Amino acid sequence: MNLSGRDVVEVGSGRGGGASYLARTHHPLALTGVDYSAAAVRLSRRMHEGVANLEFVVGDAENLPLPDASCDVLINVESSHCYGDVGRFFREAVRVLRPGGHFAYADFRAAAEVETLAAALLTVPGWRLVERADITDRVVAALASDDARKRRLIEETVSPRLRALFGEFAGLSGGQIHTAFQNREMVYHRFLVQKT
């Protein structure tokens, strides 16, 4: 999808790395990162100061601080599993997108829950499914290819008593998250939908 010259929003922008990458390499007219954590927004502003057309704001995914029909593309990656009401977030996404705008969405769920998630997304009025893909195998391969680097980083920077926790969060091989993806107890899907 071409982001050049478009108004883009990333909901769940965290520390801002994804939003910064998109702003620097895909040249949107404007890119706004929205995150629930004020501390994450402050950190993002400091870390990515000087990136053209990029801003970060505090906001709730279930009550986005954006006007109706104010963006062309809304992105949400690996964040919605933390939301209290994902259906409400999907309705907010429809609200803030302009007609013809796209919602690029990717997250993981327990395998038994993924069809419920898909139904929650695809039954929201105003959407048209463009693409859906199970990317679990690619996620497992990506985790494996980056395992050694993440292990070194954790070893060098994290207190010994917290390393197991950080390793689990990072999806290191042998951990519960990595194993659940390998066994397909958890699956990772991506969706692209368009506002009609």
Stockholm file with secondary structure:
# STOCKHOLM 1.0

chainA/1-196         MNLSGRDVVEVGSGRGGGASYLARTHHPLALTGVDYSAAAVRLSRRMHEGVANLEFVVGDAENLPLPDASCDVLINVESSHCYGDVGRFFREAVRVLRPGGHFAYADFRAAAEVETLAAALLTVPGWRLVERADITDRVVAALASDDARKRRLIEETVSPRLRALFGEFAGLSGGQIHTAFQNREMVYHRFLVQKT
#=GR chainA/1-196 SS CCCTTCEEEEESCTTSHHHHHHHHHHCCSEEEEEESCHHHHHHHHHHTTTCTTEEEEECBTTBCSSCTTCEEEEEEESCGGGCSCHHHHHHHHHHHEEEEEEEEEEEEEEGGGHHHHHHHHHTSTTEEEEEEEECHHHHHHHHHHTHHHHHHHHHHHSCGGGHHHHHHHTTCTTSHHHHHHHTTSEEEEEEEEEEC
#=GC SS_cons         CCCTTCEEEEESCTTSHHHHHHHHHHCCSEEEEEESCHHHHHHHHHHTTTCTTEEEEECBTTBCSSCTTCEEEEEEESCGGGCSCHHHHHHHHHHHEEEEEEEEEEEEEEGGGHHHHHHHHHTSTTEEEEEEEECHHHHHHHHHHTHHHHHHHHHHHSCGGGHHHHHHHTTCTTSHHHHHHHTTSEEEEEEEEEEC
//
